[in-house]
């Protein structure tokens, strides 16, 4: 077991904090500068090109006459399902969106701020498969889903419970969203993501949040969000707009995220992709504001490349990193919170490729100024797999990034004046009062990285990082204790689920 040789030492205490029944979660804040890749002239040109796309090409809104009419009413030019915007119109419609907002947890200690210098990390979502060292790659089940919700709950580095952290394929397609929302509400107290795969499923998500939080409160406070993907290039379908409208009407958050693979859902050149994503995102934000001015939104960025030899998507590439930086600058021009991607990788296992690609992708999000980071833990195989070992490895890396985001404080204490006086020349500082006062918290204490001698590492089993991660996630689940929930609320949630499940036949597709 990790830390066996250090019972009662710093390593053991660090592990206990990270694997206890529920770890303390403190929302990180960015105290380091963002990286501004582009000059003002280049940003002006990108914005102008986004305007050109919306004016000359336009965007299609398929199967949603209400959304089309909302845009027509504010001056957009409509031909059938094609909607075009005069330059500056889409941008002007985004101005009522808040620069920051709160997402409330069922336990108020888990309430987070989205925007400003605040950062929220959320686990991977959408994977039909899971994997671990014991059972390999396999279709995900509801039990896997609940396990991953519990892991996110006890992690001190994840401030958000996620959404479809994996797809529980053992539950009917048209009913599994109920089990997923219930799991987030029952086994965690952190904010969460609701369903978006059909408007009625979004309605169910909001209804269950109203049961858990109270209808009056949910009218005031945001507790659940939708992640709205544009059908790039330049299409919104009625599934996405329907879910978007549902969350906006309920005063819940919408994260507008074009998912564009260069060469497939947009041109192969990054500036064109950036302008297209900017155009698509603004239209989604504008629609949310037309439905309910002031409803919370997040400006999303999910741009990547593909291997032009095979057509396979690639992640953590230099081109995707550069695009992320640019999207961060454009979001700040709009004055809106920024969503970026997390520990992306195309690797099939949690190996060196996975961590190289993941570190590059995540680092770009941090320096781009991301306020909301989806896919921050567990992503493998281009999103097809959520890996148990990768989940806790990523979470540990988040702890390192959070420490980095805190920057440096230069003051009398950090300059260690008294430490120098006590030690003097030629004397080690290990035993000084200053060192002892800061010993535990001076450096980030990873629960996975092995810094022991070769001999001690070998004596402890000679495990590599994946093997240590396998031990860690099992320990975290073993130590998990469910949060309290009012019995009446729990009964009402279960009754709602039973009524909704009984109202229609199972669907498998």
NUTIVEX-918334 format. One record per residue (C-alpha): residue number from 0; x negated, y negated, z negated; residue in one letter. Coordinates in Angstrom, 1 decimal. Example, Ala and Ser with C-alpha at 12.3 -4.5 7.8 and 13.67 -1.06 7.14 Angstrom:
BEGIN
pos / px / py / pz / code
0 / -12.3 / 4.5 / -7.8 / A
1 / -13.7 / 1.1 / -7.1 / S
END
This chain:
BEGIN
pos / px / py / pz / code
0 / 0.0 / 0.0 / 0.0 / X
1 / -1.1 / -3.6 / 0.7 / X
2 / -2.8 / -5.1 / -2.3 / X
3 / -3.0 / -1.8 / -4.3 / X
4 / -6.5 / -2.6 / -5.4 / X
5 / -5.6 / -6.0 / -6.6 / X
6 / -2.7 / -5.3 / -9.0 / X
7 / -2.3 / -8.4 / -11.1 / X
8 / -4.5 / -10.5 / -8.8 / X
9 / -3.8 / -13.2 / -6.4 / X
10 / -3.2 / -10.8 / -3.5 / X
11 / -0.5 / -9.0 / -5.5 / X
12 / 1.2 / -12.2 / -6.5 / X
13 / 1.2 / -13.4 / -2.9 / X
14 / 2.7 / -10.2 / -1.7 / X
15 / 5.3 / -10.4 / -4.5 / X
16 / 6.4 / -13.8 / -3.4 / X
17 / 6.7 / -12.7 / 0.2 / X
18 / 8.5 / -9.4 / -0.5 / X
19 / 10.6 / -10.1 / -3.5 / X
20 / 14.4 / -10.0 / -3.7 / X
21 / 14.6 / -13.5 / -2.1 / X
22 / 11.7 / -15.7 / -1.5 / X
23 / 11.8 / -19.4 / -2.1 / X
24 / 12.4 / -21.2 / 1.2 / X
25 / 11.1 / -24.7 / 1.5 / X
26 / 11.8 / -26.4 / 4.9 / X
27 / 8.6 / -27.3 / 6.6 / X
28 / 7.9 / -30.9 / 7.8 / X
29 / 5.5 / -31.9 / 10.5 / X
30 / 2.8 / -34.1 / 9.1 / X
31 / 0.6 / -33.8 / 12.2 / X
32 / 0.9 / -35.8 / 15.5 / X
33 / 2.8 / -34.4 / 18.5 / X
34 / 0.8 / -33.9 / 21.7 / X
35 / 1.8 / -36.3 / 24.4 / X
36 / 0.7 / -34.7 / 27.6 / X
37 / 2.1 / -37.2 / 30.1 / X
38 / 1.8 / -41.0 / 30.5 / X
39 / 4.8 / -43.2 / 30.7 / X
40 / 4.7 / -43.4 / 34.4 / X
41 / 4.9 / -39.6 / 34.8 / X
42 / 7.8 / -39.4 / 32.3 / X
43 / 9.6 / -42.2 / 34.2 / X
44 / 9.2 / -40.2 / 37.4 / X
45 / 10.5 / -37.0 / 35.8 / X
46 / 13.5 / -38.8 / 34.5 / X
47 / 14.1 / -40.3 / 37.9 / X
48 / 13.9 / -36.9 / 39.6 / X
49 / 16.4 / -35.5 / 37.1 / X
50 / 18.7 / -38.3 / 38.0 / X
51 / 18.1 / -37.6 / 41.7 / X
52 / 19.0 / -33.9 / 41.2 / X
53 / 22.3 / -34.8 / 39.5 / X
54 / 23.1 / -37.5 / 42.0 / X
55 / 22.1 / -35.8 / 45.3 / X
56 / 22.5 / -32.1 / 44.5 / X
57 / 24.8 / -32.1 / 41.5 / X
58 / 25.7 / -29.3 / 39.2 / X
59 / 28.5 / -26.7 / 39.4 / X
60 / 30.9 / -26.1 / 36.6 / X
61 / 32.6 / -22.8 / 37.4 / X
62 / 36.0 / -21.8 / 36.2 / X
63 / 36.5 / -24.7 / 33.7 / X
64 / 38.8 / -27.3 / 35.0 / X
65 / 39.0 / -29.1 / 31.7 / X
66 / 35.2 / -29.7 / 31.7 / X
67 / 35.3 / -30.9 / 35.3 / X
68 / 38.1 / -33.4 / 34.4 / X
69 / 36.3 / -34.7 / 31.4 / X
70 / 33.4 / -35.6 / 33.6 / X
71 / 35.7 / -37.1 / 36.3 / X
72 / 37.3 / -39.3 / 33.7 / X
73 / 34.0 / -41.0 / 32.8 / X
74 / 33.0 / -41.6 / 36.4 / X
75 / 31.3 / -38.5 / 37.7 / X
76 / 32.0 / -37.6 / 41.4 / X
77 / 33.8 / -34.3 / 41.7 / X
78 / 34.2 / -32.1 / 44.8 / X
79 / 35.8 / -28.9 / 43.7 / X
80 / 33.5 / -27.4 / 41.1 / X
81 / 30.5 / -29.5 / 42.1 / X
82 / 30.0 / -32.5 / 39.8 / X
83 / 27.6 / -35.3 / 40.7 / X
84 / 26.4 / -38.1 / 38.4 / X
85 / 25.2 / -41.6 / 39.3 / X
86 / 21.7 / -42.3 / 38.0 / X
87 / 21.7 / -42.9 / 34.3 / X
88 / 25.3 / -41.7 / 33.8 / X
89 / 24.4 / -38.3 / 32.2 / X
90 / 21.9 / -40.0 / 30.0 / X
91 / 24.3 / -42.6 / 28.8 / X
92 / 26.8 / -39.9 / 27.8 / X
93 / 24.2 / -38.4 / 25.4 / X
94 / 23.9 / -41.5 / 23.3 / X
95 / 26.6 / -40.5 / 20.8 / X
96 / 24.7 / -37.3 / 19.7 / X
97 / 23.0 / -37.6 / 16.3 / X
98 / 19.3 / -37.9 / 16.1 / X
99 / 19.3 / -35.4 / 13.2 / X
100 / 21.9 / -33.4 / 11.2 / X
101 / 22.1 / -30.8 / 8.5 / X
102 / 22.9 / -27.1 / 8.9 / X
103 / 24.3 / -25.8 / 5.7 / X
104 / 23.6 / -22.4 / 4.2 / X
105 / 26.1 / -20.5 / 2.1 / X
106 / 23.6 / -21.1 / -0.7 / X
107 / 23.0 / -24.8 / -0.6 / X
108 / 19.3 / -24.2 / -1.3 / X
109 / 19.1 / -22.9 / 2.2 / X
110 / 20.6 / -26.0 / 3.9 / X
111 / 18.2 / -27.4 / 6.4 / X
112 / 17.8 / -30.7 / 8.4 / X
113 / 17.5 / -30.5 / 12.2 / X
114 / 15.6 / -33.4 / 13.7 / X
115 / 13.0 / -36.0 / 12.7 / X
116 / 9.9 / -34.3 / 11.3 / X
117 / 11.8 / -31.3 / 10.0 / X
118 / 11.3 / -27.8 / 11.5 / X
119 / 13.5 / -24.8 / 11.4 / X
120 / 12.3 / -21.3 / 12.3 / X
121 / 14.8 / -18.7 / 13.5 / X
122 / 14.1 / -15.0 / 14.4 / X
123 / 14.4 / -13.3 / 17.8 / X
124 / 17.8 / -12.7 / 19.3 / X
125 / 19.5 / -10.9 / 22.2 / X
126 / 17.4 / -7.7 / 22.4 / X
127 / 19.3 / -4.5 / 23.2 / X
128 / 16.3 / -2.4 / 21.8 / X
129 / 14.3 / -2.3 / 18.6 / X
130 / 11.0 / -0.6 / 17.9 / X
131 / 8.9 / 0.5 / 15.0 / X
132 / 5.9 / 2.7 / 14.5 / X
133 / 8.0 / 5.5 / 13.1 / X
134 / 10.8 / 5.9 / 15.7 / X
135 / 9.4 / 4.0 / 18.7 / X
136 / 11.5 / 2.1 / 21.2 / X
137 / 15.3 / 2.8 / 20.9 / X
138 / 18.7 / 1.2 / 21.4 / X
139 / 19.5 / -1.0 / 18.5 / X
140 / 22.3 / -0.2 / 16.0 / X
141 / 24.3 / -2.2 / 13.5 / X
142 / 22.0 / -0.7 / 10.8 / X
143 / 19.0 / -2.3 / 12.6 / X
144 / 20.9 / -5.6 / 12.9 / X
145 / 21.6 / -5.6 / 9.1 / X
146 / 17.9 / -4.7 / 8.4 / X
147 / 16.7 / -7.6 / 10.5 / X
148 / 19.1 / -10.0 / 8.8 / X
149 / 17.8 / -8.9 / 5.4 / X
150 / 14.2 / -9.3 / 6.5 / X
151 / 14.9 / -12.9 / 7.7 / X
152 / 16.7 / -13.6 / 4.4 / X
153 / 13.8 / -12.5 / 2.2 / X
154 / 11.1 / -14.2 / 4.4 / X
155 / 9.9 / -17.5 / 3.0 / X
156 / 8.9 / -18.6 / 6.4 / X
157 / 12.3 / -18.3 / 8.2 / X
158 / 14.8 / -21.0 / 7.4 / X
159 / 17.6 / -19.6 / 9.6 / X
160 / 19.2 / -16.2 / 9.8 / X
161 / 19.3 / -16.1 / 13.6 / X
162 / 22.1 / -14.9 / 15.9 / X
163 / 22.1 / -11.6 / 17.8 / X
164 / 18.8 / -10.5 / 16.2 / X
165 / 19.3 / -7.3 / 18.1 / X
166 / 22.3 / -6.0 / 20.0 / X
167 / 24.2 / -3.3 / 18.0 / X
168 / 25.1 / -1.1 / 20.9 / X
169 / 26.9 / 1.4 / 18.6 / X
170 / 29.7 / -1.1 / 18.1 / X
171 / 32.2 / -1.9 / 21.0 / X
172 / 31.1 / -4.9 / 23.1 / X
173 / 34.2 / -6.9 / 22.4 / X
174 / 34.1 / -6.4 / 18.6 / X
175 / 30.4 / -6.3 / 17.6 / X
176 / 30.3 / -10.1 / 17.2 / X
177 / 32.5 / -9.7 / 14.2 / X
178 / 30.1 / -7.3 / 12.5 / X
179 / 27.2 / -9.6 / 13.4 / X
180 / 28.8 / -12.7 / 11.9 / X
181 / 29.8 / -10.8 / 8.8 / X
182 / 26.3 / -9.5 / 8.4 / X
183 / 24.9 / -13.1 / 8.5 / X
184 / 27.5 / -14.3 / 6.0 / X
185 / 27.3 / -11.2 / 3.6 / X
186 / 23.6 / -10.2 / 3.6 / X
187 / 22.1 / -13.7 / 3.9 / X
188 / 22.8 / -17.3 / 2.7 / X
189 / 20.9 / -19.1 / 5.4 / X
190 / 22.5 / -20.9 / 8.4 / X
191 / 23.2 / -18.7 / 11.4 / X
192 / 24.2 / -18.6 / 15.1 / X
193 / 27.6 / -17.5 / 16.2 / X
194 / 28.8 / -15.7 / 19.3 / X
195 / 28.8 / -17.3 / 22.8 / X
196 / 29.5 / -14.4 / 25.0 / X
197 / 33.2 / -15.4 / 25.3 / X
198 / 35.1 / -18.4 / 24.1 / X
199 / 37.3 / -16.3 / 21.9 / X
200 / 34.3 / -14.8 / 20.2 / X
201 / 33.0 / -18.3 / 19.5 / X
202 / 36.4 / -19.0 / 18.0 / X
203 / 36.1 / -15.9 / 15.8 / X
204 / 32.7 / -17.1 / 14.6 / X
205 / 34.0 / -20.5 / 13.6 / X
206 / 37.0 / -18.9 / 11.9 / X
207 / 34.8 / -16.6 / 9.8 / X
208 / 32.6 / -19.6 / 8.9 / X
209 / 35.8 / -21.5 / 7.8 / X
210 / 36.6 / -18.5 / 5.5 / X
211 / 33.1 / -18.5 / 4.0 / X
212 / 32.7 / -22.3 / 3.7 / X
213 / 36.3 / -23.6 / 3.6 / X
214 / 38.1 / -25.2 / 6.5 / X
215 / 37.9 / -28.7 / 5.1 / X
216 / 34.2 / -28.5 / 4.5 / X
217 / 33.5 / -27.1 / 7.9 / X
218 / 35.2 / -30.1 / 9.4 / X
219 / 32.5 / -32.2 / 7.8 / X
220 / 29.5 / -29.9 / 7.7 / X
221 / 27.7 / -27.8 / 10.2 / X
222 / 27.0 / -24.2 / 9.2 / X
223 / 27.0 / -22.3 / 12.5 / X
224 / 25.8 / -23.0 / 16.0 / X
225 / 26.1 / -21.8 / 19.5 / X
226 / 23.1 / -21.2 / 21.8 / X
227 / 24.3 / -22.3 / 25.2 / X
228 / 22.3 / -21.1 / 28.2 / X
229 / 22.7 / -22.8 / 31.5 / X
230 / 23.1 / -20.4 / 34.5 / X
231 / 20.1 / -22.0 / 36.2 / X
232 / 19.8 / -23.2 / 38.8 / X
233 / 22.4 / -26.0 / 38.2 / X
234 / 25.4 / -23.9 / 37.1 / X
235 / 27.5 / -23.8 / 34.0 / X
236 / 30.1 / -21.0 / 33.9 / X
237 / 33.3 / -21.0 / 31.9 / X
238 / 31.9 / -18.6 / 29.4 / X
239 / 29.2 / -21.0 / 28.3 / X
240 / 31.3 / -24.2 / 28.6 / X
241 / 34.1 / -22.4 / 26.7 / X
242 / 31.8 / -21.5 / 23.8 / X
243 / 30.2 / -25.0 / 23.9 / X
244 / 33.6 / -26.7 / 23.7 / X
245 / 34.7 / -24.4 / 20.8 / X
246 / 31.7 / -25.3 / 18.7 / X
247 / 31.8 / -29.0 / 19.6 / X
248 / 35.5 / -29.3 / 18.7 / X
249 / 34.8 / -27.6 / 15.3 / X
250 / 31.9 / -30.1 / 14.7 / X
251 / 29.4 / -27.2 / 14.8 / X
252 / 26.1 / -27.4 / 16.6 / X
253 / 25.3 / -26.6 / 20.2 / X
254 / 21.8 / -25.8 / 21.3 / X
255 / 21.7 / -26.5 / 25.0 / X
256 / 18.9 / -24.3 / 26.5 / X
257 / 18.3 / -23.8 / 30.2 / X
258 / 16.3 / -20.6 / 30.7 / X
259 / 14.3 / -21.1 / 33.8 / X
260 / 11.8 / -18.8 / 35.3 / X
261 / 9.7 / -20.7 / 37.9 / X
262 / 10.2 / -19.2 / 41.3 / X
263 / 13.5 / -17.6 / 40.4 / X
264 / 15.9 / -20.0 / 38.7 / X
265 / 14.0 / -23.0 / 39.9 / X
266 / 11.0 / -24.0 / 42.0 / X
267 / 7.6 / -22.6 / 41.2 / X
268 / 6.0 / -25.9 / 40.4 / X
269 / 6.3 / -27.1 / 36.8 / X
270 / 7.2 / -30.7 / 37.3 / X
271 / 10.3 / -29.7 / 39.3 / X
272 / 11.3 / -27.1 / 36.6 / X
273 / 10.9 / -29.8 / 33.9 / X
274 / 13.1 / -32.3 / 35.8 / X
275 / 15.7 / -29.6 / 36.5 / X
276 / 15.8 / -28.5 / 32.9 / X
277 / 16.1 / -32.1 / 31.8 / X
278 / 19.1 / -32.6 / 34.1 / X
279 / 20.8 / -29.4 / 33.0 / X
280 / 20.3 / -30.1 / 29.4 / X
281 / 21.7 / -33.6 / 29.6 / X
282 / 24.9 / -32.3 / 31.3 / X
283 / 25.4 / -29.8 / 28.5 / X
284 / 24.8 / -32.4 / 25.8 / X
285 / 27.1 / -34.9 / 27.6 / X
286 / 29.9 / -32.3 / 27.7 / X
287 / 29.6 / -31.7 / 24.0 / X
288 / 29.9 / -35.4 / 23.4 / X
289 / 32.9 / -35.8 / 25.6 / X
290 / 34.7 / -33.0 / 23.7 / X
291 / 33.8 / -34.6 / 20.3 / X
292 / 31.6 / -37.7 / 20.2 / X
293 / 28.9 / -37.3 / 17.5 / X
294 / 29.1 / -33.5 / 17.4 / X
295 / 25.6 / -32.1 / 16.6 / X
296 / 23.5 / -30.9 / 19.5 / X
297 / 19.9 / -29.8 / 20.1 / X
298 / 17.9 / -30.5 / 23.3 / X
299 / 16.7 / -27.0 / 24.4 / X
300 / 13.6 / -26.0 / 26.3 / X
301 / 13.0 / -22.5 / 27.6 / X
302 / 10.8 / -22.7 / 30.6 / X
303 / 8.4 / -19.9 / 31.7 / X
304 / 6.7 / -18.4 / 34.7 / X
305 / 6.8 / -15.1 / 36.5 / X
306 / 4.1 / -12.9 / 38.0 / X
307 / 4.5 / -13.8 / 41.7 / X
308 / 3.1 / -10.4 / 42.6 / X
309 / 5.8 / -8.4 / 40.8 / X
310 / 8.6 / -10.8 / 39.9 / X
311 / 8.2 / -10.0 / 36.2 / X
312 / 8.6 / -12.9 / 33.7 / X
313 / 5.5 / -13.9 / 31.9 / X
314 / 5.1 / -15.7 / 28.6 / X
315 / 2.6 / -17.8 / 26.7 / X
316 / 1.1 / -18.9 / 30.1 / X
317 / -0.8 / -22.2 / 30.5 / X
318 / 1.9 / -23.4 / 32.8 / X
319 / 4.7 / -22.7 / 30.3 / X
320 / 2.6 / -24.4 / 27.6 / X
321 / 2.3 / -27.6 / 29.7 / X
322 / 6.0 / -27.6 / 30.4 / X
323 / 6.8 / -27.3 / 26.7 / X
324 / 4.7 / -30.4 / 26.0 / X
325 / 6.5 / -32.4 / 28.6 / X
326 / 9.9 / -31.3 / 27.5 / X
327 / 9.0 / -32.5 / 24.0 / X
328 / 8.3 / -35.9 / 25.3 / X
329 / 11.5 / -36.1 / 27.2 / X
330 / 13.6 / -35.0 / 24.2 / X
331 / 12.0 / -37.8 / 22.1 / X
332 / 12.9 / -40.3 / 24.9 / X
333 / 16.5 / -39.2 / 24.4 / X
334 / 16.1 / -39.4 / 20.6 / X
335 / 17.4 / -35.8 / 20.0 / X
336 / 16.2 / -32.8 / 18.1 / X
337 / 14.1 / -30.4 / 20.2 / X
338 / 14.5 / -26.7 / 20.4 / X
339 / 11.6 / -24.7 / 21.7 / X
340 / 10.7 / -21.0 / 22.0 / X
341 / 8.7 / -19.0 / 19.5 / X
342 / 6.5 / -16.0 / 19.5 / X
343 / 7.1 / -15.0 / 23.2 / X
344 / 5.2 / -12.1 / 24.8 / X
345 / 5.6 / -9.7 / 27.6 / X
346 / 3.7 / -7.0 / 25.7 / X
347 / 5.5 / -3.8 / 24.9 / X
348 / 3.9 / -3.4 / 21.5 / X
349 / 2.5 / -5.7 / 18.8 / X
350 / -1.1 / -5.6 / 20.2 / X
351 / -3.7 / -8.1 / 21.1 / X
352 / -1.8 / -9.3 / 24.2 / X
353 / 1.3 / -9.8 / 22.1 / X
354 / -0.4 / -12.0 / 19.6 / X
355 / -2.4 / -13.9 / 22.2 / X
356 / 0.7 / -14.8 / 24.2 / X
357 / 2.7 / -15.4 / 21.1 / X
358 / 0.2 / -17.7 / 19.5 / X
359 / -0.1 / -19.8 / 22.7 / X
360 / 3.7 / -20.1 / 23.1 / X
361 / 4.3 / -20.9 / 19.4 / X
362 / 1.4 / -23.4 / 19.2 / X
363 / 2.8 / -25.3 / 22.2 / X
364 / 6.2 / -25.5 / 20.4 / X
365 / 4.6 / -26.9 / 17.2 / X
366 / 2.6 / -29.5 / 19.1 / X
367 / 5.5 / -30.4 / 21.4 / X
368 / 7.4 / -31.5 / 18.3 / X
369 / 9.9 / -28.7 / 18.0 / X
370 / 12.6 / -29.2 / 15.4 / X
371 / 14.3 / -25.8 / 16.0 / X
372 / 12.3 / -22.8 / 17.0 / X
373 / 14.3 / -19.8 / 18.2 / X
374 / 12.6 / -16.4 / 18.8 / X
375 / 10.1 / -17.1 / 16.0 / X
376 / 9.8 / -13.5 / 14.8 / X
377 / 10.1 / -10.1 / 16.4 / X
378 / 10.1 / -10.8 / 20.1 / X
379 / 8.6 / -8.1 / 22.4 / X
380 / 8.8 / -7.0 / 26.0 / X
381 / 10.1 / -10.3 / 27.3 / X
382 / 13.0 / -10.3 / 24.8 / X
383 / 14.2 / -6.8 / 25.5 / X
384 / 12.9 / -5.5 / 22.2 / X
385 / 12.9 / -6.8 / 18.6 / X
386 / 10.0 / -5.1 / 16.8 / X
387 / 10.0 / -4.5 / 13.1 / X
388 / 6.2 / -4.8 / 12.8 / X
389 / 6.1 / -7.7 / 15.2 / X
390 / 8.8 / -9.4 / 13.0 / X
391 / 6.7 / -9.5 / 9.9 / X
392 / 3.5 / -10.2 / 11.8 / X
393 / 5.1 / -13.2 / 13.4 / X
394 / 6.6 / -14.4 / 10.0 / X
395 / 3.1 / -14.2 / 8.4 / X
396 / 1.8 / -16.3 / 11.3 / X
397 / 4.5 / -18.8 / 10.7 / X
398 / 3.2 / -19.3 / 7.2 / X
399 / -0.2 / -20.2 / 8.7 / X
400 / 1.4 / -22.6 / 11.2 / X
401 / 3.5 / -24.2 / 8.4 / X
402 / 0.3 / -24.9 / 6.4 / X
403 / -1.3 / -26.4 / 9.6 / X
404 / 1.8 / -28.6 / 10.1 / X
405 / 1.3 / -30.0 / 6.6 / X
406 / -1.9 / -31.8 / 7.7 / X
407 / -4.4 / -33.1 / 5.3 / X
408 / -3.9 / -35.4 / 2.4 / X
409 / -7.0 / -37.4 / 1.5 / X
410 / -6.8 / -38.7 / -2.0 / X
411 / -8.8 / -38.6 / -5.3 / X
412 / -7.8 / -35.1 / -6.1 / X
413 / -8.5 / -33.6 / -2.6 / X
414 / -11.9 / -35.4 / -2.6 / X
415 / -12.8 / -33.4 / -5.8 / X
416 / -14.7 / -36.2 / -7.6 / X
417 / -14.5 / -34.4 / -11.0 / X
418 / -15.5 / -31.1 / -9.4 / X
419 / -18.7 / -32.7 / -8.2 / X
420 / -19.4 / -34.2 / -11.6 / X
421 / -18.9 / -30.9 / -13.4 / X
422 / -21.0 / -28.8 / -11.0 / X
423 / -23.7 / -31.1 / -10.0 / X
424 / -26.4 / -30.2 / -7.5 / X
425 / -27.2 / -26.6 / -6.9 / X
426 / -24.3 / -25.2 / -8.9 / X
427 / -21.4 / -23.3 / -7.3 / X
428 / -18.0 / -24.8 / -7.6 / X
429 / -16.2 / -21.5 / -8.2 / X
430 / -15.8 / -22.0 / -11.9 / X
431 / -15.1 / -25.7 / -12.0 / X
432 / -11.8 / -27.0 / -13.5 / X
433 / -10.9 / -28.4 / -10.1 / X
434 / -11.4 / -25.1 / -8.3 / X
435 / -9.4 / -23.2 / -11.0 / X
436 / -6.6 / -25.7 / -10.8 / X
437 / -6.3 / -25.2 / -7.0 / X
438 / -7.4 / -21.6 / -6.7 / X
439 / -4.1 / -20.0 / -5.8 / X
440 / -2.7 / -22.6 / -3.4 / X
441 / -5.8 / -24.1 / -1.8 / X
442 / -5.7 / -21.8 / 1.2 / X
443 / -2.9 / -19.9 / 2.9 / X
444 / -2.7 / -16.4 / 1.5 / X
445 / -1.7 / -14.0 / 4.2 / X
446 / 0.0 / -10.7 / 3.1 / X
447 / -1.2 / -9.0 / 6.3 / X
448 / -4.6 / -10.1 / 7.2 / X
449 / -7.4 / -7.9 / 5.9 / X
450 / -10.5 / -9.8 / 4.6 / X
451 / -12.0 / -7.0 / 2.5 / X
452 / -15.3 / -5.3 / 3.2 / X
453 / -15.4 / -2.4 / 5.6 / X
454 / -15.9 / 0.0 / 2.7 / X
455 / -12.8 / -1.3 / 0.8 / X
456 / -10.7 / -1.4 / 4.0 / X
457 / -11.7 / 2.2 / 4.8 / X
458 / -11.0 / 3.3 / 1.2 / X
459 / -7.5 / 1.7 / 1.4 / X
460 / -6.7 / 3.8 / 4.4 / X
461 / -8.4 / 2.0 / 7.3 / X
462 / -5.0 / 0.6 / 8.5 / X
463 / -4.8 / -1.8 / 11.4 / X
464 / -2.5 / -4.7 / 11.3 / X
465 / 0.5 / -2.9 / 12.8 / X
466 / 0.2 / -0.2 / 10.2 / X
467 / 0.0 / -2.7 / 7.4 / X
468 / 3.0 / -4.5 / 8.9 / X
469 / 4.9 / -1.1 / 8.9 / X
470 / 4.2 / -0.9 / 5.2 / X
471 / 5.2 / -4.5 / 4.6 / X
472 / 8.7 / -4.5 / 6.3 / X
473 / 9.6 / -1.3 / 4.5 / X
474 / 8.6 / -2.8 / 1.2 / X
475 / 10.6 / -5.9 / 1.9 / X
476 / 13.7 / -3.9 / 2.6 / X
477 / 13.2 / -1.8 / -0.5 / X
478 / 13.0 / -4.9 / -2.6 / X
479 / 15.9 / -6.6 / -0.9 / X
480 / 18.8 / -7.6 / -3.2 / X
481 / 22.0 / -8.9 / -1.6 / X
482 / 23.1 / -12.4 / -2.4 / X
483 / 26.3 / -12.9 / -4.4 / X
484 / 29.5 / -13.6 / -2.6 / X
485 / 32.9 / -14.4 / -4.0 / X
486 / 35.0 / -11.2 / -3.9 / X
487 / 38.0 / -13.0 / -2.6 / X
488 / 36.0 / -14.5 / 0.3 / X
489 / 34.5 / -11.1 / 1.1 / X
490 / 37.9 / -9.5 / 1.2 / X
491 / 39.3 / -12.3 / 3.4 / X
492 / 36.4 / -11.9 / 5.8 / X
493 / 36.9 / -8.1 / 6.0 / X
494 / 40.6 / -8.5 / 6.5 / X
495 / 40.0 / -11.0 / 9.3 / X
496 / 37.7 / -8.5 / 11.0 / X
497 / 40.1 / -5.7 / 10.6 / X
498 / 43.0 / -7.7 / 12.1 / X
499 / 40.9 / -8.9 / 15.1 / X
500 / 39.5 / -5.4 / 15.8 / X
501 / 42.9 / -3.9 / 15.6 / X
502 / 44.3 / -6.4 / 18.1 / X
503 / 42.6 / -5.0 / 21.1 / X
504 / 41.2 / -1.8 / 22.5 / X
505 / 37.5 / -1.0 / 22.3 / X
506 / 35.5 / -2.1 / 25.3 / X
507 / 32.3 / -0.5 / 26.4 / X
508 / 30.5 / -2.1 / 29.3 / X
END
